[in-house]
Amino acid sequence: MDSSFESGAIYPAMSYLSTCYMGRMFRRLAALAIVCACCCSKSDVHRPAGDAPPTTPTFSLIALAEVRGQIGPCGCTSDPLGDISRTAQLIADARAKGPVLFVDAGSLLYSQNPIPAHMVAQEGLKADLLASIYQNDLKVGAIGLGPMDIAEGPQKLRLPRTVSDATGQYAGLPGAIHEVGGAKVGVFGVIAKDAFAVETSDPVAAGKQQVADLKQRGAQVIVALVQASSKRDAVALIRAIGGIDFSIAGLGLAAPEPEDVEIEPTKVDSGWLVIPANRGQVVSKIDVTMNGPGPFADAVGSAAAAAKIARDDKELSSLDADLAKFKADPTADPAFVATKQRERAQLAAQRDALKAHPLAPPAHGSFFTLDQVRINKTLACSVPAQSEVTKFYAAAGEANVKAAAQQPVIPVAKGQATYVGQDACTDCHSDEAKFWQKTVHAQAWQTLVDRGQQFDYDCIGCHVTGFDKPGGSTLAQNDKLRDVQCETCHGPGSIHVAKGGEEKPLAIQKTPPDDLCASQCHTHEHSDTFQHEAYLRDITGPGHAPKFRTALGDGPTGHDLRKAALDKAGRTLGAGCVR
């Protein structure tokens, strides 16, 4: 955008308020023009009688990438996503409706690389579980190789890997033809140069060879499982190889969180790139309809249309707010306001068209629809897969406790305070203890017991006191330090107790630092509704810092925020689910 536009030179009489919205308006108009052109080119097609496209997909391509050892989400968030038993049921349900090819672009097995010594047993058992479910329940057709697969070396890959350019000890399988719903689908894997620490040949040359070979063998659809360190690198590699219809990309640390997953596929030449969310939180389901030769067209479909309609509704609300401000501004330029009104009308028309015709197939040729499926708690669970997960938690917990019992206790330095537990605090602070009993902190351990995850290293640290700190709880020894007790916030209290609270200076933190909660456990990943002041209103009051609670004043509590989020996400578990 040139400087004359930014300065308001186009509309000399334009108010400051109008200028603030110009950049956003033109971005909207540009996006609207592109989308509208696409919609019109599809919806205005006149098909000869009897020449309507097929209404049933030929097959479904269901894809994951960057699962990173997640079999189930942390249950602490309001809308937990990513669960292997729900994914298994999703695929089973899809197979009941039609042919399915399930693929994974890699980084399946481990949550960390390297694996910390204390988590080796748990991570190994979890990798075994994932490999078993992938092979026996999900019936994976092909799986690529990613950085979270190689933490224990090539001998622990557990499943054959489809990868064309890896060399040396990680050399994998070449591309293969899968017959799905009468279609021949060729699938190969490729790793972008320097994506992660494995030896590779030239990925472009390897990819070109695979595409040519698969087509020579009769492949009608070419699918690439791509590993790259960024979307830009993935697009560049896909474009350089050429001839790919659908690419599924794992992007390592750049893999998107659910809120960043793109609901529309990215067009790369005549093909399409799709990126699932990390940790199995969003599964990509591509329904492919074969209807003659030629590249595949994006026919939108009901799932993508619903997501676009929600996006358009949000944009329309924003436009309505803009127009209300302009209406109240006597200096707003009338021509600019008229442009905004036309923009709103076009966007509303686009939304209404999607509502009326969510599926927009071309008159001729093959097409697809994309559904980025959020694996949330309302989805049904595969009971066999869920049973295997439950057995894993028990086995991993037993192994963790056994291993932890052999580990040396973290020593407490001379003169350093250690943890004494809630009972020692209650002796002098009975009112505070009674207040604490009514908070969710007092139930932290039980929430893990209810899920069978009380000895899970991914969870325990935030449900006990002083975990892995000198004199604090360990996985093997935590009886008196279960739950989020006083010492979690105020620090180890042995010196304070020994001195009867008369030590100078005070050996505990009377007022914990403001960043304590967010830096330890109330992270976005584990506590999506956390707001510091709101949550403090829940844990302070009569008996526990009443003056501080009064100073906080009225306002939402953590309970209020979480209730609203749970109500929005839905509280009902899917059929067959126990967690």
N, C-alpha and C positions, 0 to 999 in steps of 0.2 A: 504494500500500500504506500503511495507516494506521500511526501510530507505535506503537500498542499491539501490533500484530503484530510490527513490527521489534524491539521490546524483549523479545519472548518472552513477553508477557503471556498469550497464548493457552495456552501450555504452561509453567506456572510452573516445573515441574521439569526443563525441557529444558536440556541442557548447552550450553555455548558452541559445541561442534562441531556440534550439531544446528541451532542458530540460523544458523550460517554457510551451511547448505545450503537454508534455507527459501525464500529469494528465487528461487534457481535452480529449486527443485522446482515452485513455482507457475508460473513461466514455462514450464517443460516441460509441466505439466498443461494449461495454457491452450492451448499450441500443439497438444498431443496431442488435446485435445477437438475443436479445429477440424478437424484432419486426419482424425481418426477419423470425425467426422460426415460429412465429404466422402466418405471411403472407403466408409462404410456405405451412404450414399445411392446410391452407384454399384453396389456389389457386391451389394446386397440387391434390386436391380431384378429383377422376374420378367417375362420377355419372352414374349409369345404365340408359339406354335410358328410357325416360318416368318417371324418378324419380327425376326430378328437384324440388327444394324447391318452395314453393308458392312465387309469386312475389308481392302480396298485403298483407300488414300487417293485422293481425287479429284485432288489436286495437292500439290506441296511448295512452300512459300514459304521461300526461303533468303535470309538477310539479313545485311548487314554495316553497320557505321557506324564512323566515326573510324579509318579505316585509316591516315591520316596519313603517307602516302608509304612505308609499309613493304612491301617486296617479299619480304623474308626476315628472319629474326630474327638477332640476334647469336648466333653459334655458341658463345659462351663458357659459356652456362648449361647445367645438366644436362638440362633439359627445354625446349629452345627452342621457342617457339610463334609462329605467324604466318608463313605462307609462301604467296605468291600462286600458285605452281605446284601446291602441294598443294590449295589452295582450288579451283583450276581443275579438278583431277582429281576432287575431292569432288563438284563440281557436275556434271561429265560423268558420273560414276557414277550420280548421282541421276537424271539425265535418261535414262540407259539403263534405269532401272526404271520411270519414269513422268514425267508432265508436271511441269515446274519453272518457277517464276517467281523470278528472282533480282533483288533490289533492294538499294539502299544508301541510307542516310539522310544521307550527305554527310560532308565532311571527308576526302576521298579522297587528294588529290594531293600535298600537301607535308608535310614533317615539322616545318617551322618557319614562323612568320609573325610578323615579316618574315623573309625568307631572308637570311642573312649573305652578303656579297659573294663570299666565296671559294667558296660552295656553290651559286651560281646555276646553273652549268653542270650539276652533278650532279643537283640537284633538278629542273631542267627536263627532263633526259633521263629521269629516273625517272617524272615525271608523264606524259611521253609514253608510256612503257612501260605504266604502269598503265591509261591511257586505252585503249591498243591492246588489252590483254588483256581489259579489261572489255567492250569492244565486240565483239571477234572471238572470244575464247575463252569468256568467261563469259556473253556475250549478255545484258547487263544490261537489264532491262525498264524500270527507272526509277531515277534517282539524284537525291537531294536536294542541298541546298547547305549547306555548313558553313564554319566559320572557316578551316580548313586548305585550302580550295579557292580562296581569293581573294588569296593572297599575291602573285600577279603580275597581278592585275587581271582584269576581266571578259573581256578578249580571250584569256586563257589558260585558260579553264575546260575547253576541249577536248571536253567532252561536254555535250549539252543537259541542263539541270537542271529537274526537276519540282518546282516551288515556286510556291505560289499567292499568297503575300502579299508577296514581294519586289517592290520597285518600282524605278524608275530603271534604272541600267545593269545591275543583276542580276535584272531581271524574267525569270521563267522560264516553263516550260510549265505549262499547267493539267493537272488530273487526266485520266487516260486509262483506257479499258477494255482489259484484257488477257484474251483467251480462253485459259484454261489447263485442259486436261482436261475440256472441256465446260462449265466454270464461267466466269462473267463476273466478273472481279476488277477493281474500280476502285481505282486508286492515285493519291494526291495527296500533295503535300509542303507543309509549313507550318513557319514559323520563329517561335518564341515571341518575344514582345516583349523587346528588349534582350538577346537571346541572343548576338549578336555584331554587329560594325559594318557592317550593311547597312541600307538604307532599307526599311521594311516598312509595309504598311497594317495594319489591325486583323486580327490572325491568327484571332481567333474568328469574325468575320464572314466572312473569306475561307474558312476551313475549313468553316463551315456551308454556304456556297454550293457548295463543291466536293462535299460529301457529298450535298446535295440534287440537284445536277446529275448526279452519277454514278449515283445510284439511279434518277433519271428516265430515264436512258439504259440501264437494265437491269442495273446492277451487282448481283450477288448477294452479293458480299463486298467490304467497304470496308477498304482498307489505307492507313494514314497514315505518311508518312516525316516524323518530327518532329525538329527541332533545338531544343534548350533548354540552359540552363546548369546545370540540376539535374534530378534525377528528380522532385522536388516540382513544379517548373515544368512539366515535361512532363505529369505527371498532371493538373494543374489545367487545362492547355490542352486535353488530350484530353477531359476531362469537360465543359468548357465548350462544345466543338464538338458532341459527342454523335454517336451513330450510327456510330461506328467499330468495326469488328470486331477488327482487329489493328493495333497501332501499333509501329513500329520507331523507337527513339530514339537519336540521337547527342547526347551530353551535353557536348561540348567537353572541358575539363580535368577534368570530373567523370565522364567515361566510365570504367567499372570496369576494374581489372586482372583477369586470369583468376581469381585466388582469390576475387574479390569478385563475380563474375558470379552472378546468381540463377538457380538451376536450374529454378525455377518461375516462370511468368509472373505479372505483377501484374494483378489484376482491376480494371478501371476501368469502373464501371457494368456494362453488359452485354458489354463488350469486354475486350481483353487487351493489356497492354504488355509488350514483349520488348526487352531491351537487350543487344546483343552486347558483347564485350570490345573494348578499344581495340587499335589496330595490327593488326587482323586475327587476333588470337590465339585468339578463340573465335567461331565462326560459328553463327548461330541458324538451325536447320532446323525449320520448322513443317510437319508433315504434316496437311493439311486434308481432312476427309472430309465431303462434302455429303450430307445425309440428311434433307432436308425443311427447312422454314423454322424460324426461331427463332434465338436466340443460340447461339454455339458453346460447348460444354462441354469442359473440360480432361479428357482421357481418360488422362492420365499417360503410358503407353507404356513400352517396355522401357528406353530410354536414361534417361529421368527416374527411372524406378523404380530402376535401378541406382545412380544418384547418391543417391537418397533412402535406399536400403538401406545404402549406405556411411556416410551421415550417421547413420542409426539405429544402426549397429554401433558407431560412435564414441561415441554418446550412451549406449548400453548399457554399454560399457566404463567410462565415467565413473560411471554409476549403480552398477555392480558395485563400483567402488572406494569409492564413498560408503557402500554397504551394509557393506563390509568394515570400514570405520572405525567405523560405528555398532555393529557387532557387538563390536568391541573396546572400546567405550565403555560402561561399566556404568551411566552416568547418562543414556544416550540414552533419549528418551521412546518407549515401545513403540508408541503410536498413530502417532507420526510415522514410525517405522521401517516400520510396516505400510503406511502411505500410500506410502512410497518403494518398497516391494515391489510394491504394486499398479501403481504407475507403471511399474515395470520390466516387469511382465507385459503391460500394455497396449501398451507400446512394442514389445516382442518380438512380440506378436500383429500389430501394424501392419506390422512388418517382414516377418513370415512371409506375411501377406496379399499384400503387394507382390510377394514372391517367387513366390507361386502364381498371382497374377493381375495382371501388370504393366499390362495394357491394361484400362481400366475405362470403356468407352463407355456413354453413356446408352441407355435403351431406345428413345427416339425423339429425333430432332433431329440436327443436325450437331455434329461434335466435332473435336478436334485433339490432336496430341501435340507436345511441344517437346523437341528435342535440342540442347543447347548443346555443339557439337562443338569440342573442343580441337584446333587445327591443329598437331599435334606431328610429330616426325620419323618416326614409325612409319607415317604415312599415305603413300599412293602419290603420286607427282608426275606432273603433265602434262609429258611430255617436250618438246612444242613450247613450252609456257610457260617451262619451265626453261631451254630453249635461248635464248629471248629474254632471260631474266634474265642468263644468262652473257654474252651479247653486250652487254648494258647495262653490266655491270661493266667489260668491256674498253673500251667507248666512253667511259664516265664516267671511268675511270682515265686514259685518254689525254687527255681534255679537261682533267682536273684537273691533270695534270703540265704540260701546255702553259700553262695559266693561272697555275699556281704559279711557273713559271719567269720570268714577267714581273713577279711581285710583289717588292717590295724586301725584302731580308733584314732581320730585326729587329736593329737596331744593339745592340752591346754597349757599355755605358757605360764610360768610363775607370776603370780600377781594378776593374771587375766581372769575376768569373770567367766563363769560357766552357767549353763542352763539348769534351773531347778524345777521347773514345771508349775502348772497352774495351782496345785494344792498349796505350795509354799506361798504363792501370792495371796491366796484366799484368806490365809490366817490373819493378815492385816487389812486386806482390801475386800471385805465381804460384799459391800454394796456394789463395787465395781464387778466382782465376780458374778453376782446375781444378774446384773445388766448384761454381762457378756454371754451368759447362758441363753439369753433370748435372741442373740444375734446368729447369723448364718455361720460366722466363724466357729461357733461351738459345735457345728454339725459337719465341719469340713471332712473329717476322717470318715464319718459314716457314709457320706456321698460316694466315696471310693469303694467302701465295702459293698454298698448296694450294687455297684457295677462290677464287682469282682476285680478291681484294679488297684487295691490298696498296696500292692507291692510292685507296681508298674513304675519304672524310673521316669517315664514321660509325665507322670502325674503327681507322685508322692511329695515332691519338694514343696508344693504350694498347699499341702493339706496337713502338714505337721509343722512343728516349731524348731527353728534353728537347724534346718536340714543341712547336713554335710559341713557344719561349722564346728569349731573346737568346742567340745562339750555338748553339742547339739544332737539332734536325732540322726540316725542312719536308717537305712532300709531294714537292717536286722534288729536294731535296738531303738525303739521309739515309744514304748508303752506309756511313759509319763509325759511325753511331748506330742501326743496326737492332738489334732485340731490346730487352729490358728489361735494360739494363746497370747497372753499379755506380752511375753518376751519376744514375740514376732515383731511387734512394733516398738517396744520399749528397750529391747536388748537383754542380754543375759543378766540374771538377777542375783547370782550367788553372793556377790559382795554386798549388795543392797540388803539382802536377807540377813547375812551374817552381822551386819552393823545395825540391824533394826531400823533401817531407813535413816540413820543419823550420820551417814558418811558424808564427808566434805572433800571434794565436790561430789555431787550426786553421781552414783555409779551407773545409773540407768538414764535413758532419754525420756524425760518427762513429756516433752513435746517432740514426737518423731519428725524427721525431715519431710518436707512436702513431697519429694519425689520417691519416697520409700515404697509406696503401694504400686505405683506404675512401673517402677524399675524392677520389682521383684516378681510379682504375680499378676497384677492387673494390667497386663499387656493387651494390645488390641486382639491378638490371636486367641487369648484366653478369657478376655473380659471386655466384650465389644461395647457394652453400655457404660463403661467406667467413666465417671466424672468425679474429680477429687472431692469437691465440696458436697455434692449430692451423697456420695458414699459415706462421708464423715458424719452426715446427719443420721445414718443408721447405727453407727457404732459409738456415738457420744450422746449423753443425756443424763437424766436423774441417776446419780450413783457413779457416773463415769464422765467427768469433765462437763458438768452441767452449765458452767459459765461459758465455756467454749461453744457448747451447743446453742446457747442463747445468742451468742455473737454471730453464729452462722445464719440465724434468722430463718424465716420461712422460705420454702423453695422445694423443688423436687428432691426426693430421697433416692438412694440407689435402688431401693425396693420398687419405687414408682417407675423408674427408668427401665428396670428389668421386666417388670410386669407388662409395660406397654410393648416392649420388644418381643416378649414371649407371645402376647396376644396377636401381634402382627404376624409373627412367623408361624403361629399355630402350635398348639400344645399336644395334639394327638399324634401318637406314634403310628407308623405304618403297620399294616397287617403282618403278623408274625414276628414283630420286633420286640425285644426286651430292653433295649437301651437306645 
